[in-house]
């Protein structure tokens, strides 16, 4: 039977004498990384299983030559304090991390580009698998052209494979969008390129509910005067399902994408000339790539979104910049603005993640004085969404059970409902049939003894169920049935006829020499009285024949 979830409408007024509570959009903490020498940037961030964060980017600070970038990985605790930091590269050329994903067993997949280990072109795609301490499990490079191969995003699909998207090309204006699929051991399963003869790039991807992959980026290959936002949906083998472009006479670019429960996607980027003026662009698309709605947001020059995620409450969160300032923007499910964090000058927000508490952590580049730059993490208060108590089962009385009695209290037993938010759970026991109902609320235990002597009727069917509540959401268990017994008392036998034969206990018992056996007959009848031993063997026949009505005794 399907579980049911019911929302309770409860209004609670909270008052604080210690100041105003923080509201969604407020900065909870901010950390800067890398010092003030040279340039650093953190391009992506994910939450780790211990409640901390893994963030990746690039760092010039520790290089012997400050003109060379090193791929940079930082592991932090839950408040952004550094646990460890790692640099990757040999200093021969620039190395950058663009994206990171966390595996189910706590390892990290980092994707970006390497010049240090390039096999032939200027840049090769670089994929690294690290353990939870940042030690290398394996690395892979992909060399698909004589020019540049760059990874912009990596995800882990439902089967545990690693999907990498970016671009490959022979010249700066002859680039193809690229999709690579690796298994968990780093073996390349297949590679696919998309586009025509001009510049085609991908910057982000997601896996939709139907198992397909959707990639977003930009293209100049399909008759556009400038760049168009580019979207490709592929099957699990990377074969194209459909291709879409969106735009007009100015540049448009899809920078971030996330899947939606209805099978569609949400895409964020920018529209306009960008170098002189651009607006943030948010598009909601259905499973066929058709536009459901679009929104633009203008705050001055150089407005753009870099990433977008669907939040726990069904809205959307974007990172980027607005009028040259660090931007984090939260919208409702229809794209209406709910709050904006846009306070840091000369900075840009890149990676975003919503943590298990419902708050947001954003990575990026902090430019306090334009140059040099620092890596930055911000934790921003989110809209905490209460999660429902867990499903649970009824135990006793079992379904279709028949009670032994209802004179003593009947014990009802069910499983514990575990709450993801660690809220206190209270149960309500419901016992009912076609004529009556009994509710026992606010039970804190999973066992309840119900004295039903004034409630239950004899030999009647009843149903019972239990609901668990955290104060906001009710979760109902299945419904079990039981039957009460037919209770027979001494009054039920008052008018019954007496038995034809009544045999009394022999006396004395036990005995050594002799004993007397008494019995009574309510009418004349033939009687046989025999003695058997413990082995079932007949020892003696005491009576065999017709006897009159009345009391009789035989001495043996």
N, C-alpha and C positions, 0 to 999 in steps of 0.2 A: 504494500500500500504506500502511496506517495506521501512524503512528509509535506506538511503545510507550514508556511511562515506568515505570521501576522504582525503588522506594525501597531504598536500601542502609541496613542497620543498622550504624552505626559509633559506637563509644563513645570519646570523647576526654576525658581529664581535664586540666583547665587549672589551674595554680596561679599565684597572683600574690603577689609580695612587697610590693606597693604598696598593699594594702588590699583591701577587698571590692569586687567589681564591682557596678555598679548593676543593679537588677532591674526587671522590668516594674512600672509604677506609680510609680517614682521620678521626681521633678521634675528635668529636665535643665537647664532655665533658665526664668526668669520675668521678664516685662517689664511695667512699668506705663506708662500713656500719659495725657497731658492735664494733669498737675500736680494740685495738691491744692485748687484753687479750683473751686467749683461742682460739677456732676455730669456724669460721662461714663459711657458704656457701649459695649461692643463686642459686637454681637449675633450676628455670624457671621464665619467665617474659612475661607479656601480656600488651598491651595498654588498658587503660580505656577510658570511654566515655568522660571524661573531658580533654583528651589529656595527662594525666599522665600515671603512670605505676603501676601495681601490681606485686610484685616479692616474691617468696617463697623459703624456704630452711630450714636450721637448725642452731641453735645457742647454744653454751655452755656458753656464756659470762655472762648471768644473772642468771644462775642456782645456787642454794645454793651449789650444788656439781658440780664442773667444769667437772666432768667426765660424766655428764648426758646431753643429747641433748634435746632441746626444739624445737618444730615445730615453725617456724618463718615466719611471714607475714609482709611485708612492703608496704605501699602505698606512692607513691612519686608524685610530680608534674611533669611538662613537662621537667624540667631540672634536675630531679633526687633528688631534695631536699625532705626530709622525711616529709610527712603530718601526718602519724601515723604509729606506729609499734606495733605488737601484738605477744605474745608468748603463745603457747598452750601446755598443758601437766601438769602432777602433780609432776614431778621430780622423780617418781618411777622407770622410765626406759627411754630409748631413744625414741624420737618422731621426725620424719623427714617429711617435705613436699617435694615431687618430682615434682609435676606438678600443674598448675593452669589454669582455663578457666574462661571466663567472660560471664555471661548470657546476654540475650537481654535487660533485665531491670536493668543491672548494678550490679548484685550480683556476688560473686566469688565462684567457686567450687575448693576446694583444696584437692588434693589426695596425700597420702603418707603411712606412717606406724606408728604404735604406740606400744610401749612396756608398757606405763603407763596404758593403758586401755585394754590390751590384755585379751581375754576371756579364753584362754587355752594354746595357743602356746606361743612361745617366742615373736613373733611379729604378729600383726593383721593389715589388711588394715584399713586405717583411711580416711574417706571422710567427709569434712566439707563444709557447705554452710554458707557463711558470707555475710552480707550486705555491702553497700558501705563504712560504717564506721568501718568495721572489726568486728562487733558484730555477734555472732553466731546465725544463724537461725535454723540449726539443725546439728547434727553430726551422723555418722554411722560407725560402725566397722564391718568388715567381718572376721570371724574366720572359715577357711576352712580346717585347719589341726592342728596337734599337734606340728608343728614346726614353719615355717615362712609363713606368707601371706604378700606380699609386693605389693603396687601399684606403678608403674613407670610412668604412663601417664593417663591423663583424657582429653576427648573431649566432646563437646556438639553436638549431631547429628542434622539432619535437622528437626526432630520432637521435639526437646527440651529435649531429654533424655540424661543422662550422661553415657558415656562408659568409663570404667576403665580397664586398662590392667596391668599385672604384672605377678606374679607367686605364686604358693602355693605348699607346700611339707611337707613330713614327716621327711626328712633328707636333709643335704646340697647337696647330689648328687642324690636325688630323688625328683625332682621338676617338676611340670606341669605348662605349660603356662596357663594363666587365663584371662578370659574376663567376666566382670560384667556389667549389664545394670540396671540403676536406673531411676525412673521417677523424675520429678522436686520436688516432695515432699520427696524424699529420700527412696521411696519404692523399694526394690530389685525386678526387673521384672524377671530376670533369671541370671543364672551363667553357664559358660561353661569352661571346662578345655581341654587342648590339649597336645599331646605328648605321649611318651611311658614310658619306665621304667627307664630312666636316667634323666639327667638334661636338662630341657626345660624352657626357660625364654622368656618373652616378655618385651620390653622396650619402645615401642611407637606404636601408631596406628593412622589411619586417616579414614575418610569416603569418598569413591570415588563417582564419578558423578552418578553412577547407584544406590547409596544408600547402597552399601555393605561396610563392614569394612575390612581393611587390617592391619594386625599386623606384626611387625618385632621384632626379637630378636636373640636368639641363641639356638642350640640344640646339644645334644650328644647322642640322642636316635635312630639315623637312620643310623647306621653302620659307622659313621665317627670316625676316629682315634682321632681327636680333635673336638672342637666345629665347627659347620657349621652355617652360617647365615640362619636364619629360617624365613619363610614368610608364613602366613596363610590368605586366603581370606574367609570371612564368609558372609552369608546373614544377613538380619536384625534380625533374630532370633538367630544368633550365630552359625548356622549350617555350617559346613565346605563346601566351594565351591571347593577349591583346596589348596594343601600344596606344598611348594617348599623349597628345601635346596640348598645352594650355598657354595662352598668351596673346600678345598683340604686337604693336609696333615697337615697344620698348622691351628691355630685358626682363625675363622672368626666370626664377630658379627655385626648384624644390630642394630644400636643404634637410628636412627631417620628416619622418613618417612613423606612424604607429597604427596597429590594427585596431578594429572596432568589433564589438560583439556581433553586429549584424552582418559581418563578412566584408564590410567596406573598410576604408582607411581614412585617416586624417593626415593631411600634408601641410607643412609650413615652410615658408621661404620668404621670397621678396619679389616685388614687381616694380619696375621703373628702370631708370638708367643706372642706378646704384651709385656711380661715382659722383654724381651731382645731386640726385634725389631718388629715393626709393621708399616704398611702403612695405610694411610687414604684410604678408599674404597668408591666409589660412583657408584651406579648402577641405570640405567634407565630401567624399566620393563614395558611391555605392560599390557593390561587388564587381560591376562591369566597368568601373572607372567613370561613370557618368556623374556629373556634378549635382550634389544635393543643395549645397549653398557655398558661397565664398564670402570672406570678410577681408577688408584691408584696414590697416591701422597706421596713422601718420603722426609722427612726433617731431618732424623736422627733416634734416638731411640724414642719409646713411642709416635708414631703418631697415632691419633685417632680422629674420628668425633663423636660428641655426638648428634647433632641435624642437620636437614636440612630443609629448606623451599624453595619453589618456589617463586621467586621475581616477582615484578610487570612487569618487562621487559622480563620475560620468562627465566631468568637464575636461578642459585641456590646459596644459601648462607649456609655455614656450620660453626658450632661452634665446638670447641674441643681443642686439644693441639698438638703441633708439637715440637719434641725434648725437651719436658718438658715445653714449653712455651704456654701461652694463645694464641689461634688461632681463627681468623675469616677469612674465605676464600670465595671469590666470583668467580663463574665460569659462563661461557656462557651456553646456552641451550645444547651444545654438550660436556660440561664438561671441556672446555679449561679455564685455570686460567686467570682471569681478574685483580684481586688484592688480596693481603694478608696483614692482620694485625696480627703480631706475635712478639710483642715487650716486653711482660712482662714475666720475668722468674718465674719458679716454680708456675705456675698458670694454670687454666683450665677454658675454656668457656663452658657453658651449654645451658641455654635457649636463644632463639632468636625470635625476632618479627620484622617485617617491619611495621613502623608506617604509618599513613595516609599521611605524607609528602613524603614518599619514603625512609626515612632514616632507619637505623637499630639500635635496642637496644639489647644488649647482657648481660646476667647475668652469674655469675660464682663465682669462688673462687680465691682470690688474696693471694699469698704467698710471701710477701716481704722478709721474712727471713726463708722460709720453714715452720717453726712453730713459732707463731700461724698464723692463716689465717683470712682473712676478706672477707665479701661479697662484690661483685663488680658489678656495672652497667656501661656499656660503650655505648655511642651513637656514631654511625659511619655514616659518610656521605654516602648516597646511590645514586643510579642513579634515579633522579627524572623523573618520566614518566608523560608527559602531558596527562590529561584526556579530553575526548571529551566533547564539550558542550552538554547540555541535549536536548532531543527531544522536539519539540514544534509543534503546530497545526496552520494552516491557519484559518482565521475567516471571513473576508470580502474582496471582494465579495464572497458569498457562492458558493459552487460547483454547476454548472449548472444554475447559476443565469443569469438573463437578466438585463442589466443596464438600468436605466431610461433615461440617456443621457450621451453623451461624450463631450458635449460642455464645461461643468464645469469640474474641476479636479475630477478624480476618486480616491476615498480613499481606499487604501489597508491596511488591519489590520491583524496582526498575534500575537500569544502568545509570551511571553518572553522565551528565552532559557537560563536556569541557568547553569553556568559553575562550576564544582566541585572544580576547582582550583582558583576560583574568578578572572579569567582573564576577561579583557574587551571583550565584544562580539560585533561584527559588522555584519550587515546583508546585503545581496545582493538580490534585488528584480529582478526577471526575468519575463518578459511578452513576449509571443511569439505565433505565429501560423505557418502555413505551409510555409509562404512567408517571414516572418520577425521576428526579435528578438530585444528586448530592455533590457539592463542590467543597473541597478542603484546600484552601490556598496557603501560601507562605510556608511550605514545607522545605526545610533546609537539608534534610537527609534524603536518602533514596529508598527508605523503608518506612511504611506507615501502617500501624495497626488500627483498623477501623472496627468499632463496635457497632455492628449492623443489626443488633437484635431488635431495635425499634424501627429499622428501615427495610430490611429484607423480608420478603414474603417466601413461604415455603415453596419449593419445587418451581422456581421462576427463573427465566433467563435474564441476565444482566450484562451490560457492557462496561468496560472501564478503560480509561486512557489517562495520560499524564502530559502536561505541558511544562516546558522549562522557559524561564524568563530571566533576562539580565536587566530588567527595568524598562527596556525599550522594545525588544523583539521577543516574540513568542515562537517557540519551536515545538510542534506537537509530535508525540510518538504515535505509533499505530494504535488501533483499538483492538482490545482482546475481549472475548466473551466468556462467561462462565454460567453455571446453573447452580442454584441453591438446592440443598437436599430436602427430602420429605422427612420431617421430624415427627417421630412416633412417640407419644407419651403414654403414661399409665391409663389416662382417661379414655384413650382410644380403644381399650380392651374391656371396659365396664359392662357393656351389653353383649359381649361376645359369649357364645355357649361354652360351657366347661368341656375340657377334653374327655373323651370316652374312658381313657386309662390314665391314672396318675400314679407314677412310681416314685416312692420316697427313698431317701438314702438309707442303706442298711445300717444297723446299729448292733453292737459297736463296730467301729471301723477306724483303725484296723482291729483285727481280732485274732485270737490264737486257737480257741477250741470251737466256738460257735458264734453265729451272728443271726439277726432277725431281719427279714426283708418284708416291708409293708407295701401294699398297693391297694388302690380302690377302683371299682368299676361303677359307672353310672347306669349300666344296664347289663343283663345277663349276656355272656358271650364266651366263646372258646378262648382259652388262655394257655399259652406255653411259656414257661419260665425256665431258662437254662443258664448254666454257669460255664464260663470260658476262662482259660488261663491267658497269660500275657502273650503266648505264642498263637493265640486264636484257636486252640484246641478245646473241644467241648469236654468239660469235666463231669457234669452231672445234669440231669433233667429233674427239676424240682416239681413242676406242675405241667400236666398235659391233659386238658379236658375242659368241659364246660363248667363255669363258675357262676353263681348268682351275683346280682348287683350288690354293692356294699363294700365294706372295708375287709381286707384280707391280710394275713401275715403268715409267713413261712419261716420256720427255724431251720437253719442249716448248720 
